[in-house]
């Protein structure tokens, strides 16, 4: 029987971690200057990448980390550093230059991973899969994962409409705001990773 409690718990956890409302300005900042069709495609690609990564780690998470001898805190710190580099580009306006970004698919990095499928979401899914020892609970876990990715796609897909309203000046403002938000997320992720290393030591 479908476990509604497990579904609700994991969906809310992933909603807070992956933050669909908060991804809107970051998505707009990273995809500014592109055609609407390209932005819609990148929204779908980002969700597919995130879903693929989450699924792989949900099925093989512990085996992958153990095989690579990588700890969760190390994964968090590495993801934070990567996000910080992207945030600095947004803040300094480097992403406004088409020559630097036209061949770069930001749907893969940093949107798909580590922004959406980051260490927090990966760990939450690994733990949820481990605790799901009944068919109903396992169905609820994977349904929650699918549901949050549908929500993420809808948010990014229709955030493209915002660009038509705010125009170029608004996009520049949103890009700088996205850089600030992303840098804060990156620093917090690094702090969490370092804190876990210290606590483990």
Residue pairs with C-beta under 8 A, 6 or more apart in sequence:
1 136
2 136
2 139
2 140
2 143
3 132
3 134
3 136
3 137
3 139
3 140
4 140
5 140
6 128
6 132
6 136
6 137
6 140
6 141
6 144
7 140
7 141
7 143
7 144
7 147
8 144
9 128
10 124
10 125
10 128
10 140
10 141
10 144
10 145
11 144
11 147
11 148
13 124
13 128
14 121
14 124
14 125
14 144
14 145
14 148
15 148
15 151
17 118
17 120
17 121
17 124
18 50
18 116
18 118
18 121
18 148
18 152
20 148
20 151
20 152
20 155
21 155
22 181
23 111
23 115
23 116
23 152
23 155
23 156
24 155
24 156
24 159
24 162
25 174
25 177
25 178
25 181
26 111
26 115
26 178
26 181
26 182
27 43
27 46
27 111
27 156
27 159
28 159
28 162
28 163
28 171
28 174
28 175
28 178
29 90
29 95
29 171
29 174
29 175
29 176
29 177
29 178
29 179
30 86
30 90
30 95
30 106
30 110
30 111
30 178
31 38
31 39
31 42
31 106
32 95
32 96
32 163
32 171
32 172
32 174
32 175
33 96
33 98
33 101
33 171
34 42
36 160
36 163
39 160
39 163
40 157
40 160
41 107
42 105
42 106
42 107
42 111
43 107
43 153
43 156
43 157
43 159
43 160
44 153
44 157
45 105
45 107
45 108
45 112
46 107
46 108
46 111
46 112
46 116
46 152
46 156
47 112
47 116
47 149
47 152
47 153
47 156
48 112
49 107
49 108
49 111
49 112
49 113
49 116
49 117
50 111
50 112
50 113
50 116
50 117
50 121
50 149
50 152
51 117
51 145
51 146
51 149
53 112
53 113
53 117
53 122
54 117
54 121
54 122
54 125
54 145
54 149
55 145
56 64
57 64
57 117
57 122
57 125
57 126
58 125
58 126
58 128
58 129
58 141
58 142
58 145
59 129
61 122
61 125
61 126
61 129
62 126
62 130
65 71
65 72
65 75
71 197
71 200
72 119
72 123
72 196
73 192
73 193
73 194
73 196
73 197
73 200
74 193
74 197
75 119
75 122
75 193
76 118
76 119
76 120
76 189
76 190
76 192
76 193
76 196
77 189
77 190
77 193
77 194
77 197
78 114
79 113
79 114
79 118
79 119
79 189
80 185
80 186
80 187
80 188
80 189
80 190
80 193
81 186
81 190
82 109
82 110
82 114
82 186
83 110
83 114
83 115
83 182
83 183
83 185
83 186
83 189
84 182
84 183
84 186
84 187
84 190
86 110
86 182
87 179
87 180
87 182
87 183
87 185
87 186
88 179
88 183
89 95
89 179
90 175
90 176
90 178
90 179
90 182
91 176
91 179
91 180
91 183
92 179
93 172
93 175
94 100
95 101
95 175
96 172
96 175
110 182
115 182
115 185
116 152
118 189
119 189
119 193
120 189
125 141
125 145
128 141
128 144
129 138
129 141
131 137
132 138
132 140
132 141
163 170
163 171
166 173
166 174
